[in-house]
Amino acid sequence: MKHLALQLQNYRLTTAEILYHLPDHPDILQTFIWQEYDLLPNFPELHKFLNFWAHNIEGRMHSVTVSHVNLIKPSEFKYTPYSLSLH
């Protein structure tokens, strides 16, 4: 129910792929996937997480790729040209 309430407040499922340098091997990149409901276009939840990462996690970020999806959208309804009767 919490997720539906967030969606009704314009939050959308947001996914961020974070590439970061391993602390012990800085030439090697590792991937971390973050997913949460967030507000577009400013992404306050993502910025809060990235700020936490920058101050508390040793792996230096290389890049962040963000995608989002509108989960609440009109349903698709297609008419079929067939009729069927059941006895």
N, CA, C and O atoms as a GROMACS GRO file, in nm:
protein
  348
    1MET      N    1   0.082  -0.119   0.000
    1MET     CA    2   0.000   0.000   0.000
    1MET      C    3   0.087   0.126   0.000
    1MET      O    4   0.050   0.227  -0.060
    2LYS      N    5   0.201   0.119   0.068
    2LYS     CA    6   0.290   0.234   0.074
    2LYS      C    7   0.336   0.277  -0.065
    2LYS      O    8   0.341   0.396  -0.096
    3HIS      N    9   0.368   0.178  -0.150
    3HIS     CA   10   0.418   0.210  -0.285
    3HIS      C   11   0.309   0.275  -0.370
    3HIS      O   12   0.338   0.366  -0.448
    4LEU      N   13   0.188   0.229  -0.357
    4LEU     CA   14   0.077   0.290  -0.431
    4LEU      C   15   0.056   0.434  -0.387
    4LEU      O   16   0.034   0.521  -0.471
    5ALA      N   17   0.063   0.459  -0.258
    5ALA     CA   18   0.048   0.596  -0.206
    5ALA      C   19   0.158   0.686  -0.262
    5ALA      O   20   0.131   0.801  -0.296
    6LEU      N   21   0.280   0.636  -0.270
    6LEU     CA   22   0.390   0.715  -0.327
    6LEU      C   23   0.366   0.744  -0.474
    6LEU      O   24   0.390   0.856  -0.520
    7GLN      N   25   0.318   0.645  -0.548
    7GLN     CA   26   0.291   0.665  -0.691
    7GLN      C   27   0.182   0.769  -0.712
    7GLN      O   28   0.188   0.847  -0.808
    8LEU      N   29   0.084   0.771  -0.624
    8LEU     CA   30  -0.023   0.870  -0.636
    8LEU      C   31   0.027   1.011  -0.604
    8LEU      O   32  -0.038   1.109  -0.640
    9GLN      N   33   0.142   1.020  -0.538
    9GLN     CA   34   0.204   1.150  -0.510
    9GLN      C   35   0.310   1.184  -0.614
    9GLN      O   36   0.395   1.270  -0.591
   10ASN      N   37   0.306   1.117  -0.728
   10ASN     CA   38   0.395   1.141  -0.842
   10ASN      C   39   0.534   1.080  -0.827
   10ASN      O   40   0.623   1.113  -0.906
   11TYR      N   41   0.556   0.994  -0.730
   11TYR     CA   42   0.683   0.922  -0.722
   11TYR      C   43   0.683   0.813  -0.828
   11TYR      O   44   0.579   0.754  -0.858
   12ARG      N   45   0.799   0.787  -0.886
   12ARG     CA   46   0.812   0.685  -0.989
   12ARG      C   47   0.928   0.593  -0.953
   12ARG      O   48   1.025   0.635  -0.890
   13LEU      N   49   0.917   0.466  -0.996
   13LEU     CA   50   1.024   0.372  -0.969
   13LEU      C   51   1.149   0.416  -1.046
   13LEU      O   52   1.147   0.430  -1.168
   14THR      N   53   1.256   0.438  -0.973
   14THR     CA   54   1.380   0.489  -1.030
   14THR      C   55   1.491   0.388  -1.004
   14THR      O   56   1.504   0.337  -0.893
   15THR      N   57   1.568   0.360  -1.106
   15THR     CA   58   1.681   0.268  -1.094
   15THR      C   59   1.807   0.342  -1.134
   15THR      O   60   1.812   0.410  -1.237
   16ALA      N   61   1.910   0.327  -1.052
   16ALA     CA   62   2.040   0.389  -1.082
   16ALA      C   63   2.146   0.280  -1.085
   16ALA      O   64   2.157   0.200  -0.992
   17GLU      N   65   2.224   0.278  -1.191
   17GLU     CA   66   2.339   0.189  -1.199
   17GLU      C   67   2.462   0.273  -1.167
   17GLU      O   68   2.494   0.368  -1.239
   18ILE      N   69   2.528   0.238  -1.059
   18ILE     CA   70   2.644   0.314  -1.013
   18ILE      C   71   2.770   0.232  -1.041
   18ILE      O   72   2.785   0.121  -0.990
   19LEU      N   73   2.858   0.288  -1.122
   19LEU     CA   74   2.989   0.226  -1.144
   19LEU      C   75   3.086   0.295  -1.049
   19LEU      O   76   3.094   0.417  -1.043
   20TYR      N   77   3.161   0.214  -0.974
   20TYR     CA   78   3.256   0.272  -0.879
   20TYR      C   79   3.387   0.195  -0.881
   20TYR      O   80   3.393   0.078  -0.920
   21HIS      N   81   3.492   0.262  -0.837
   21HIS     CA   82   3.625   0.203  -0.830
   21HIS      C   83   3.637   0.122  -0.701
   21HIS      O   84   3.600   0.170  -0.594
   22LEU      N   85   3.689   0.000  -0.712
   22LEU     CA   86   3.712  -0.078  -0.591
   22LEU      C   87   3.819  -0.010  -0.506
   22LEU      O   88   3.921   0.033  -0.560
   23PRO      N   89   3.798   0.001  -0.376
   23PRO     CA   90   3.896   0.071  -0.291
   23PRO      C   91   4.036   0.008  -0.295
   23PRO      O   92   4.135   0.081  -0.298
   24ASP      N   93   4.044  -0.125  -0.295
   24ASP     CA   94   4.175  -0.191  -0.294
   24ASP      C   95   4.238  -0.203  -0.432
   24ASP      O   96   4.360  -0.220  -0.444
   25HIS      N   97   4.155  -0.193  -0.537
   25HIS     CA   98   4.203  -0.204  -0.675
   25HIS      C   99   4.136  -0.094  -0.758
   25HIS      O  100   4.039  -0.121  -0.828
   26PRO      N  101   4.186   0.029  -0.750
   26PRO     CA  102   4.118   0.142  -0.813
   26PRO      C  103   4.106   0.135  -0.965
   26PRO      O  104   4.029   0.211  -1.024
   27ASP      N  105   4.180   0.046  -1.030
   27ASP     CA  106   4.168   0.032  -1.175
   27ASP      C  107   4.051  -0.057  -1.216
   27ASP      O  108   4.019  -0.066  -1.334
   28ILE      N  109   3.987  -0.123  -1.119
   28ILE     CA  110   3.876  -0.213  -1.147
   28ILE      C  111   3.745  -0.144  -1.109
   28ILE      O  112   3.732  -0.087  -1.001
   29LEU      N  113   3.648  -0.152  -1.200
   29LEU     CA  114   3.516  -0.094  -1.174
   29LEU      C  115   3.418  -0.204  -1.132
   29LEU      O  116   3.421  -0.315  -1.183
   30GLN      N  117   3.333  -0.169  -1.037
   30GLN     CA  118   3.229  -0.259  -0.988
   30GLN      C  119   3.094  -0.190  -1.010
   30GLN      O  120   3.087  -0.068  -1.014
   31THR      N  121   2.988  -0.269  -1.023
   31THR     CA  122   2.854  -0.214  -1.045
   31THR      C  123   2.769  -0.231  -0.919
   31THR      O  124   2.774  -0.335  -0.854
   32PHE      N  125   2.692  -0.127  -0.887
   32PHE     CA  126   2.594  -0.133  -0.779
   32PHE      C  127   2.462  -0.083  -0.836
   32PHE      O  128   2.458   0.020  -0.903
   33ILE      N  129   2.354  -0.156  -0.810
   33ILE     CA  130   2.221  -0.116  -0.857
   33ILE      C  131   2.140  -0.065  -0.739
   33ILE      O  132   2.125  -0.134  -0.638
   34TRP      N  133   2.089   0.056  -0.753
   34TRP     CA  134   2.003   0.118  -0.651
   34TRP      C  135   1.865   0.136  -0.711
   34TRP      O  136   1.852   0.180  -0.825
   35GLN      N  137   1.760   0.102  -0.634
   35GLN     CA  138   1.624   0.117  -0.685
   35GLN      C  139   1.534   0.166  -0.573
   35GLN      O  140   1.534   0.110  -0.463
   36GLU      N  141   1.456   0.270  -0.603
   36GLU     CA  142   1.367   0.330  -0.503
   36GLU      C  143   1.264   0.415  -0.576
   36GLU      O  144   1.283   0.450  -0.692
   37TYR      N  145   1.156   0.448  -0.508
   37TYR     CA  146   1.059   0.542  -0.562
   37TYR      C  147   1.112   0.683  -0.541
   37TYR      O  148   1.154   0.717  -0.430
   38ASP      N  149   1.110   0.765  -0.645
   38ASP     CA  150   1.168   0.898  -0.638
   38ASP      C  151   1.088   0.995  -0.723
   38ASP      O  152   1.010   0.954  -0.810
   39LEU      N  153   1.107   1.124  -0.697
   39LEU     CA  154   1.037   1.229  -0.771
   39LEU      C  155   1.121   1.278  -0.888
   39LEU      O  156   1.241   1.302  -0.874
   40LEU      N  157   1.057   1.291  -1.001
   40LEU     CA  158   1.122   1.344  -1.120
   40LEU      C  159   1.101   1.494  -1.126
   40LEU      O  160   0.999   1.539  -1.073
   41PRO      N  161   1.184   1.574  -1.181
   41PRO     CA  162   1.312   1.544  -1.244
   41PRO      C  163   1.431   1.562  -1.151
   41PRO      O  164   1.545   1.541  -1.193
   42ASN      N  165   1.408   1.602  -1.024
   42ASN     CA  166   1.519   1.635  -0.935
   42ASN      C  167   1.578   1.516  -0.860
   42ASN      O  168   1.691   1.524  -0.812
   43PHE      N  169   1.505   1.406  -0.849
   43PHE     CA  170   1.551   1.284  -0.784
   43PHE      C  171   1.608   1.308  -0.644
   43PHE      O  172   1.726   1.279  -0.621
   44PRO      N  173   1.529   1.360  -0.550
   44PRO     CA  174   1.582   1.390  -0.417
   44PRO      C  175   1.630   1.267  -0.341
   44PRO      O  176   1.730   1.274  -0.269
   45GLU      N  177   1.561   1.153  -0.355
   45GLU     CA  178   1.603   1.031  -0.285
   45GLU      C  179   1.737   0.981  -0.339
   45GLU      O  180   1.823   0.938  -0.262
   46LEU      N  181   1.754   0.986  -0.469
   46LEU     CA  182   1.881   0.943  -0.530
   46LEU      C  183   1.994   1.036  -0.486
   46LEU      O  184   2.103   0.989  -0.454
   47HIS      N  185   1.969   1.166  -0.486
   47HIS     CA  186   2.073   1.260  -0.442
   47HIS      C  187   2.111   1.236  -0.296
   47HIS      O  188   2.228   1.247  -0.260
   48LYS      N  189   2.012   1.204  -0.214
   48LYS     CA  190   2.041   1.175  -0.073
   48LYS      C  191   2.130   1.052  -0.062
   48LYS      O  192   2.225   1.049   0.017
   49PHE      N  193   2.098   0.948  -0.142
   49PHE     CA  194   2.180   0.826  -0.140
   49PHE      C  195   2.322   0.853  -0.192
   49PHE      O  196   2.419   0.807  -0.133
   50LEU      N  197   2.333   0.926  -0.303
   50LEU     CA  198   2.466   0.954  -0.359
   50LEU      C  199   2.549   1.040  -0.265
   50LEU      O  200   2.670   1.023  -0.256
   51ASN      N  201   2.485   1.131  -0.194
   51ASN     CA  202   2.555   1.212  -0.094
   51ASN      C  203   2.606   1.123   0.020
   51ASN      O  204   2.719   1.138   0.066
   52PHE      N  205   2.521   1.029   0.065
   52PHE     CA  206   2.563   0.933   0.167
   52PHE      C  207   2.683   0.853   0.118
   52PHE      O  208   2.781   0.835   0.190
   53TRP      N  209   2.675   0.805  -0.007
   53TRP     CA  210   2.784   0.726  -0.066
   53TRP      C  211   2.914   0.806  -0.065
   53TRP      O  212   3.019   0.757  -0.023
   54ALA      N  213   2.907   0.929  -0.112
   54ALA     CA  214   3.028   1.012  -0.125
   54ALA      C  215   3.096   1.035   0.010
   54ALA      O  216   3.219   1.049   0.016
   55HIS      N  217   3.017   1.040   0.118
   55HIS     CA  218   3.074   1.071   0.249
   55HIS      C  219   3.104   0.948   0.334
   55HIS      O  220   3.179   0.959   0.431
   56ASN      N  221   3.048   0.832   0.303
   56ASN     CA  222   3.060   0.717   0.392
   56ASN      C  223   3.114   0.589   0.329
   56ASN      O  224   3.148   0.495   0.401
   57ILE      N  225   3.124   0.583   0.198
   57ILE     CA  226   3.169   0.460   0.132
   57ILE      C  227   3.302   0.488   0.062
   57ILE      O  228   3.318   0.589  -0.005
   58GLU      N  229   3.395   0.395   0.078
   58GLU     CA  230   3.531   0.416   0.027
   58GLU      C  231   3.540   0.413  -0.126
   58GLU      O  232   3.626   0.481  -0.183
   59GLY      N  233   3.456   0.338  -0.192
   59GLY     CA  234   3.464   0.326  -0.338
   59GLY      C  235   3.425   0.456  -0.407
   59GLY      O  236   3.310   0.500  -0.397
   60ARG      N  237   3.520   0.516  -0.478
   60ARG     CA  238   3.494   0.642  -0.549
   60ARG      C  239   3.406   0.616  -0.671
   60ARG      O  240   3.436   0.527  -0.751
   61MET      N  241   3.299   0.694  -0.685
   61MET     CA  242   3.207   0.675  -0.798
   61MET      C  243   3.272   0.714  -0.930
   61MET      O  244   3.344   0.813  -0.939
   62HIS      N  245   3.245   0.634  -1.031
   62HIS     CA  246   3.293   0.662  -1.166
   62HIS      C  247   3.181   0.727  -1.248
   62HIS      O  248   3.202   0.830  -1.312
   63SER      N  249   3.061   0.665  -1.247
   63SER     CA  250   2.948   0.718  -1.322
   63SER      C  251   2.818   0.664  -1.264
   63SER      O  252   2.815   0.562  -1.196
   64VAL      N  253   2.710   0.737  -1.293
   64VAL     CA  254   2.576   0.698  -1.249
   64VAL      C  255   2.482   0.708  -1.369
   64VAL      O  256   2.474   0.813  -1.433
   65THR      N  257   2.412   0.599  -1.399
   65THR     CA  258   2.312   0.597  -1.506
   65THR      C  259   2.176   0.580  -1.442
   65THR      O  260   2.155   0.487  -1.363
   66VAL      N  261   2.082   0.669  -1.475
   66VAL     CA  262   1.950   0.669  -1.411
   66VAL      C  263   1.842   0.639  -1.514
   66VAL      O  264   1.846   0.689  -1.626
   67SER      N  265   1.746   0.556  -1.473
   67SER     CA  266   1.628   0.531  -1.555
   67SER      C  267   1.507   0.529  -1.463
   67SER      O  268   1.519   0.503  -1.344
   68HIS      N  269   1.389   0.556  -1.520
   68HIS     CA  270   1.267   0.556  -1.441
   68HIS      C  271   1.152   0.509  -1.528
   68HIS      O  272   1.162   0.509  -1.651
   69VAL      N  273   1.044   0.470  -1.463
   69VAL     CA  274   0.928   0.422  -1.536
   69VAL      C  275   0.802   0.470  -1.466
   69VAL      O  276   0.795   0.475  -1.343
   70ASN      N  277   0.702   0.505  -1.546
   70ASN     CA  278   0.572   0.540  -1.492
   70ASN      C  279   0.495   0.411  -1.471
   70ASN      O  280   0.453   0.347  -1.568
   71LEU      N  281   0.475   0.371  -1.346
   71LEU     CA  282   0.406   0.246  -1.319
   71LEU      C  283   0.255   0.261  -1.331
   71LEU      O  284   0.186   0.168  -1.371
   72ILE      N  285   0.205   0.378  -1.296
   72ILE     CA  286   0.061   0.400  -1.310
   72ILE      C  287   0.038   0.462  -1.447
   72ILE      O  288   0.080   0.575  -1.473
   73LYS      N  289  -0.028   0.388  -1.533
   73LYS     CA  290  -0.056   0.437  -1.667
   73LYS      C  291  -0.186   0.375  -1.715
   73LYS      O  292  -0.231   0.276  -1.658
   74PRO      N  293  -0.246   0.430  -1.816
   74PRO     CA  294  -0.372   0.375  -1.864
   74PRO      C  295  -0.357   0.230  -1.910
   74PRO      O  296  -0.256   0.193  -1.969
   75SER      N  297  -0.455   0.153  -1.882
   75SER     CA  298  -0.453   0.014  -1.927
   75SER      C  299  -0.476   0.006  -2.077
   75SER      O  300  -0.543   0.092  -2.136
   76GLU      N  301  -0.421  -0.096  -2.137
   76GLU     CA  302  -0.445  -0.118  -2.279
   76GLU      C  303  -0.563  -0.213  -2.292
   76GLU      O  304  -0.568  -0.318  -2.228
   77PHE      N  305  -0.657  -0.175  -2.375
   77PHE     CA  306  -0.775  -0.258  -2.397
   77PHE      C  307  -0.795  -0.268  -2.547
   77PHE      O  308  -0.811  -0.167  -2.616
   78LYS      N  309  -0.795  -0.391  -2.596
   78LYS     CA  310  -0.812  -0.412  -2.740
   78LYS      C  311  -0.939  -0.491  -2.764
   78LYS      O  312  -0.966  -0.591  -2.698
   79TYR      N  313  -1.017  -0.444  -2.860
   79TYR     CA  314  -1.137  -0.516  -2.900
   79TYR      C  315  -1.098  -0.627  -2.997
   79TYR      O  316  -1.008  -0.611  -3.079
   80THR      N  317  -1.168  -0.738  -2.985
   80THR     CA  318  -1.145  -0.846  -3.080
   80THR      C  319  -1.267  -0.858  -3.170
   80THR      O  320  -1.379  -0.835  -3.125
   81PRO      N  321  -1.247  -0.894  -3.295
   81PRO     CA  322  -1.360  -0.901  -3.389
   81PRO      C  323  -1.437  -1.034  -3.378
   81PRO      O  324  -1.516  -1.067  -3.467
   82TYR      N  325  -1.416  -1.110  -3.271
   82TYR     CA  326  -1.480  -1.241  -3.258
   82TYR      C  327  -1.587  -1.241  -3.149
   82TYR      O  328  -1.581  -1.165  -3.052
   83SER      N  329  -1.682  -1.328  -3.168
   83SER     CA  330  -1.789  -1.347  -3.069
   83SER      C  331  -1.796  -1.496  -3.039
   83SER      O  332  -1.784  -1.578  -3.129
   84LEU      N  333  -1.815  -1.530  -2.911
   84LEU     CA  334  -1.816  -1.668  -2.870
   84LEU      C  335  -1.933  -1.690  -2.776
   84LEU      O  336  -1.955  -1.610  -2.685
   85SER      N  337  -2.007  -1.796  -2.796
   85SER     CA  338  -2.119  -1.832  -2.709
   85SER      C  339  -2.088  -1.961  -2.637
   85SER      O  340  -2.044  -2.058  -2.700
   86LEU      N  341  -2.109  -1.964  -2.508
   86LEU     CA  342  -2.090  -2.084  -2.429
   86LEU      C  343  -2.225  -2.136  -2.383
   86LEU      O  344  -2.311  -2.058  -2.344
   87HIS      N  345  -2.243  -2.266  -2.388
   87HIS     CA  346  -2.370  -2.326  -2.345
   87HIS      C  347  -2.374  -2.343  -2.197
   87HIS      O  348  -2.473  -2.392  -2.143
   0.00000   0.00000   0.00000
